[in-house]
């Protein structure tokens, strides 16, 4: 029954009851007053139920459309990442995209999005960086010296085995006394997210530090040629003027082809390096971003090692 039929049913029942001397045609000779009230409530309840079903149906339709768009945009973003990977594998000079985090447009399946490629060698490696490099990076992100020194010591204590503790560091007993149910790994961090577990790390501080950190660069010091601005500030001899000049020189190397592809004119990236690739696509109601972390192996049979794709 449609919700608007309730308005038609009520006067009809009342007229029928009047013709039968006040008795409801739904209940025959039974006590007509109580029966009529029950009938009215039943009709009203049915109308409310049907209206609710229709509202839920419309809401589910909207949710289904949103989910469908999200799935479609995710597939398009994945396609953009795959196209970018093919360009990274191109050994011809001038054919690969910028790899310093510069955003560039990519078109796939009739949809245009933005892609960023960051050579992980330009970041600070939590597993390889000496304590001095960690401290410089923390200070460059406006962390006060006392907090930065403490975090640098605790990161070193987290990744190194044994019970030896740095002055401002923390080992398993310190974690347990502080109420943690775990202690330092005593080995390599498996992901940047693992830094969240280090004593003294806060969600706000992690969000500030994470963009310039990695665990897969395999280098002790960031490569200035591809380092993002957040990391450049931590490198010796780099001030605001020097960073601006370096970024301008990078931008001057970029060439945009007729098909819209943006390419870097320097030689292709070295085989063996790891890259993070982010693709962002906007739809009518949804915006989707996909990320991949992978390494170019140089092995024809297995050219990629994928660490993460989400």
Phi, psi and omega in degrees: 000135178280151182304324185288349180288343178297318180298328178282324187288325186297307180295329179296316179295320180296317180295319180296321179296321180296320181293336180259025176072030179093359180267139180286131177296345181281335185235011173060237187273002183290172180304111191289328183296307181294322181295319180296318179297316179298320180296317179298315180296323180296317179295318179296315180299319179297318179297317179297319180298313181296319178298319178297319179298318179296318179297316179297323179296316178296319180296317179296324177297315179297318179296321179296318178297319179294318178295320179298315179296321180296318178296316180297314180294324178297318178295321179294317179298319177298321177297321178295321177296318179297318177299320180293322177299318178300322179290326177294329180281350180291123183271357180280127179302139179084006182255350184262158181282168174298144185237025180248019179091003177290129180284142177215153183282145174223136180247132180211133179054039177076009182237138179256136177223183179243138181234143174232135176241127178237117173294121183295344178293345179272002181253171177272121184273119182296338181266339187246331187295135173291166183301326180297321179292320177297316181297317180297320180294316180298317180294325180291342178264022176065031172273132182296155190301315182299315179294318181297316179297318179296316180293319179300317178296319182289326176294317178296318179293329179293319187268347182260137179287170177095175184258356180298130186242134175287166185306314181251017184272195180202132175245188191302321180296323178295320179295316182294320178295330180276000176095006178282146179270007182218175177226183181300150180294321185073031181190187182299140172289137182274341178202163176296326180300335180297338178300335178301333185278345182292134180304133179096348179279132178248158178302319181294318180292321179299315180299328179284325186272326191305320184303334182257012184246155179209170173229010187232011184286331182064023177231146183281328182235142182297147176277115183300330185295334183232005183292139174287164182306323181298328179274322180305326181296340182267356183269146181299140176078006182255114172244183183302320181293317179294321179295316179299319180294320180294316179295323178294321179294322177296314182297326182292340181279344186282141180232134178255121181279173180297329180278003178094351179294134177258127184233152175261133185277355178284166179302158180301157179296151182294141176296140180103348180279156178256150182223143168255134182234127178239130178240133181236128181229135178250133176250198180291319184235349185233152171234128184239138174232130178242147182228144176225143175235118187212168179232138174276121186268333186080004179264116184305322183286337180213076188289346185229147164241119182261118178272325186202142176208111183210000000 
